[in-house]
Amino acid sequence: MRSEIGSEFHWDPAVLTGGGNDLPAGRLFATGCGALSELLRMLGPAGRLHVPSYFCMGVAEALSERTPIAWYRHLPDGRGPRWETLRVRDGDVVLAQNLFGREGRQYGPLWRAWIRAHPGIPVIEDHSHDPISDWARRSEAAYAVASLRKTLPVPDGGLLWSPRGLPLPSPRGPESTGAHLKLAAMLLKAAWRDGRPIDKEQFRSLQQQGEHELLGSHGPACAFTRAALPVMDVAGIRAAGRDNVREVERLLSTRTGQGMKVWGDGPFRLQLECPTSPVRDALQAHLADHRIYAPVHWRQERGRLWSGDHDAAELAGRFLTLPVDHRCGPGDLSRIAEVVQSFAPALAA
């Protein structure tokens, strides 16, 4: 079997167990961004949408076309939202997030308290990094959303629901052709992994083209995603990812004193905080040289729409996500740790 760690999901029918997926009931869009855009359209003219300062700038930019954006400070430093920076007024909407899926236990209850203290302000919770967390399932927010393709092996899917049972918008338009291209890429990647005579660039090109066409789609999720999700073992995928995060965190514990900090406790991925942006970029390239594809969440380019929070932008330049999801076995986890540790001499220099 050809081996690489991370990158886009391949299709593996073993994730279909028929036991129920534990996801909240709601409307299934092609993308989480499209679901948010349609929700804001349904809510009508509003004041401002308050967005965390450490967030996906592409989504924020798309939403800014629907409503004015205001920023409140929320950094990946374990301290959660800075409530004093969340200055709302009548007509505003707030977007909250479970950042990297590791804030639910501590900040889910605090968000519930904030919601109760501000009953006139609709809160939309983003649970993309852990769509079946206790926080997601016990939410008291007006609305909640999860971009499912970020954590689950489906070509598209943005779930929108209302924990309070409020009306929801419906998807608009047809299925995205981007989802069909991404599904083709997932199937071809599975064949490539099995050693079939598939050109890797073929499925990479399909994936990239599909993602480009899919971005921001407010149409429905594709037929494949709609059929697969009800019988997908989402809880098993989550449990495997959480176990992997804990194991790699343990394996990397000896490196935390040499310029890199390990941020675990999430269910799907693990973050490394590097001392500088050049070190982060060099580590990402080092991992890629060993066929480990670690994404960045998320770049903030000051020449485009960005949060205006210099600390958020600076941290965004130093964080790297290790792909330790359900696809990784014990050998993969050891290889990730060994490759990161082999970078230590360069880091020390």
C-alpha positions, -999 to +999 in steps of 0.1 A: +000+000+000+012+035-009+017+056+022+011+092+030-003+109+061-029+136+060-040+155+029-075+150+016-096+120+027-098+089+006-130+068+006-130+038+029-163+019+032-152+006+066-165+038+082-201+028+073-213+006+102-250+015+102-251+023+138-263+059+135-240+090+133-249+109+165-251+142+146-277+168+155-308+169+132-308+198+109-305+210+073-276+196+052-259+221+029-230+216+006-207+238+028-208+253+063-200+287+048-230+285+024-252+274+054-241+305+074-247+328+044-282+315+039-289+318+076-278+354+076-299+360+045-330+346+063-324+366+094-325+397+072-308+431+077-289+430+109-262+451+126-229+434+126-217+398+127-191+394+155-164+369+144-135+354+165-102+370+156-085+336+151-108+322+124-108+311+088-104+344+069-119+329+037-152+322+055-151+356+071-145+373+038-174+354+022-197+364+051-186+400+049-204+402+016-236+394+035-232+416+066-206+439+082-180+421+103-168+430+138-141+411+156-137+400+191-105+384+205-103+346+207-069+331+204-056+295+204-039+300+238-063+281+260-078+313+275-109+313+253-129+344+242-120+377+258-155+387+268-146+423+273-139+426+235-173+412+225-192+445+225-227+439+211-257+461+204-292+455+193-294+438+159-260+422+161-253+385+156-224+366+173-204+337+158-189+315+185-165+286+179-152+255+196-116+263+184-098+231+174-125+211+193-107+215+226-127+242+243-160+226+249-156+215+285-144+248+297-160+274+274-193+257+264-208+265+299-194+300+297-210+305+263-243+292+277-241+318+305-233+346+280-263+335+258-286+336+289-273+371+298-279+384+263-313+369+252-318+394+224-285+386+206-286+355+183-256+333+187-244+309+160-220+283+173-194+268+149-188+231+159-168+222+127-139+209+148-161+186+169-196+182+156-207+156+182-191+172+213-211+175+245-212+212+239-227+207+204-253+183+217-262+204+248-261+238+230-285+265+240-276+288+210-301+300+185-282+282+157-253+260+152-232+249+122-206+223+114-186+219+082-185+182+082-160+176+054-133+191+077-134+161+101-154+133+083-146+114+050-173+130+029-168+152-002-190+180+011-215+187+038-224+217+060-248+209+088-270+237+101-294+232+131-312+252+157-308+239+193-339+260+202-360+246+173-361+279+154-369+280+116-340+272+093-333+282+057-332+256+030-303+250+006-307+270-027-298+257-062-284+224-074-257+202-059-223+215-065-203+199-093-173+204-070-186+177-046-188+153-075-152+161-085-141+156-049-159+123-046-141+111-078-108+122-062-116+102-030-123+071-049-092+074-071-071+081-040-084+049-024-073+030-055-039+047-055-034+037-019-041+001-028-014+002-054-035+006-085-020+023-116-034+057-107-014+089-113-014+108-080-016+141-098-049+130-114-068+128-081-050+158-067-061+179-097-097+167-093-096+175-056-083+210-061-107+218-089-135+203-068-127+224-037-125+255-058-159+249-073-174+239-039-163+269-018-192+289-005-218+267-022-253+273-006-268+243-025-276+209-009-250+183+000-245+158-027-264+125-029-234+105-018-230+126+014-267+125+022-267+087+018-234+080+037-238+102+067-268+084+084-248+051+085-214+065+092-196+057+125-190+093+135-185+085+171-159+058+162-141+082+139-140+108+167-128+082+193-100+070+171-089+106+165-090+115+202-069+084+210-044+094+183-041+129+196-033+116+231-007+092+218+011+117+196+010+142+225+026+116+247+053+108+220+061+145+216+062+153+253+100+154+253+100+182+226+078+208+245+109+223+261+128+229+228+108+258+212+076+240+203+045+237+223+021+208+218-016+217+220-037+185+223-070+176+239-089+178+206-107+148+190-094+149+154-061+168+152-032+182+172-016+216+170+021+226+173+030+261+183+064+270+168+086+298+180+085+318+147+067+318+114+099+307+094+103+277+118+067+268+112+070+269+075+103+250+076+087+223+098+057+220+074+081+215+045+101+190+065+070+170+072+059+172+035+093+158+025+084+127+045+049+125+030+032+140+060+009+168+049+002+192+078-023+221+071-022+256+085-053+269+104-055+297+093-033+322+075-041+359+080-027+381+052-027+418+063-031+428+027-065+412+025-094+410+050-080+401+083-090+404+120-069+435+128-057+415+159-020+415+156-016+387+182-041+365+163-022+371+130+011+364+147-001+332+162-016+321+129+019+324+115+033+300+141+006+272+144+007+240+124-019+212+126-007+176+127-031+152+108-036+124+134-072+115+125-088+081+123-068+071+092-036+069+113-024+036+128+003+031+155+030+031+128+018+064+114+017+080+148+053+069+155+064+082+122+048+116+128+066+119+161+099+107+147+098+132+118+089+161+141+117+150+165+142+148+136+135+185+130+147+194+165+184+199+155+173+225+129+151+241+155+179+243+180+201+259+154 
